[in-house]
């Protein structure tokens, strides 16, 4: 049995995961069907509220809820989309 599909995270939802000290100065670009690219964040929280340091100037944050490396995107959205297209 598969878990029910969840709506992708919105820009505001992603911004709420960024550490409070970086929220005002970071830029977030949500890629349709892909991750949110976050520029300038010091840390990003996962679904349990645990903060993970952003070790790069731009990080990809999972918006599809399927990543095994949350909060980071691991590309699983590509596999999921391919499976949906193939039926």
GIHU-V620807 format. One record per residue. SS is DSSP state (h for helix, s for strand, l for the rest). PHI is phi in whole degrees, -180 to 180 (* if undefined). D_CENTER is the distance of its C-alpha to the mean C-alpha in Angstrom with 2 decimals. Layout:
ss=SS phi=PHI d_center=D_CENTER
ss=SS phi=PHI d_center=D_CENTER
This chain:
ss=l phi=* d_center=24.40
ss=l phi=-96 d_center=20.79
ss=l phi=-69 d_center=18.50
ss=l phi=-62 d_center=18.33
ss=l phi=-65 d_center=15.54
ss=l phi=-111 d_center=13.15
ss=l phi=-65 d_center=12.22
ss=l phi=-62 d_center=8.81
ss=l phi=-65 d_center=7.25
ss=l phi=-90 d_center=9.39
ss=h phi=-58 d_center=9.62
ss=h phi=-64 d_center=11.63
ss=h phi=-66 d_center=9.44
ss=h phi=-65 d_center=6.72
ss=h phi=-59 d_center=10.06
ss=h phi=-68 d_center=11.35
ss=h phi=-86 d_center=9.10
ss=s phi=-75 d_center=10.50
ss=l phi=-55 d_center=13.93
ss=l phi=-57 d_center=16.73
ss=l phi=-69 d_center=18.63
ss=l phi=-105 d_center=16.10
ss=l phi=-55 d_center=14.97
ss=l phi=-75 d_center=17.96
ss=l phi=-104 d_center=17.96
ss=l phi=-88 d_center=14.43
ss=s phi=-112 d_center=13.54
ss=s phi=-125 d_center=10.38
ss=s phi=-125 d_center=10.56
ss=s phi=-86 d_center=8.66
ss=l phi=-89 d_center=10.01
ss=l phi=-59 d_center=11.76
ss=l phi=76 d_center=11.18
ss=l phi=-142 d_center=8.41
ss=l phi=-81 d_center=5.19
ss=s phi=-101 d_center=5.29
ss=s phi=-89 d_center=7.88
ss=s phi=-113 d_center=8.81
ss=s phi=-107 d_center=12.52
ss=l phi=91 d_center=14.71
ss=l phi=-85 d_center=12.83
ss=l phi=-84 d_center=14.86
ss=s phi=-157 d_center=12.45
ss=s phi=-134 d_center=9.19
ss=s phi=-89 d_center=9.88
ss=l phi=-90 d_center=8.90
ss=l phi=-63 d_center=10.22
ss=l phi=-93 d_center=13.66
ss=l phi=88 d_center=13.56
ss=l phi=-79 d_center=14.05
ss=s phi=-83 d_center=13.20
ss=s phi=-117 d_center=12.30
ss=s phi=-62 d_center=13.94
ss=l phi=-88 d_center=12.36
ss=l phi=-90 d_center=15.14
ss=l phi=-131 d_center=14.69
ss=l phi=-64 d_center=15.21
ss=s phi=-129 d_center=12.06
ss=s phi=-124 d_center=8.87
ss=s phi=-97 d_center=6.09
ss=s phi=-102 d_center=2.59
ss=l phi=-63 d_center=2.35
ss=l phi=-115 d_center=3.97
ss=l phi=-94 d_center=7.15
ss=l phi=71 d_center=7.73
ss=l phi=-110 d_center=9.65
ss=l phi=-63 d_center=8.49
ss=l phi=-87 d_center=11.42
ss=l phi=-121 d_center=9.93
ss=l phi=-51 d_center=7.33
ss=l phi=-86 d_center=5.63
ss=s phi=-82 d_center=5.77
ss=l phi=-74 d_center=5.75
ss=l phi=-116 d_center=9.42
ss=l phi=87 d_center=10.51
ss=h phi=-59 d_center=11.36
ss=h phi=-59 d_center=10.62
ss=h phi=-67 d_center=13.68
ss=h phi=-66 d_center=15.84
ss=h phi=-62 d_center=15.13
ss=h phi=-66 d_center=16.00
ss=h phi=-64 d_center=19.05
ss=h phi=-66 d_center=20.25
ss=h phi=-64 d_center=20.14
ss=h phi=-67 d_center=22.12
ss=h phi=-82 d_center=24.63
ss=l phi=96 d_center=25.44
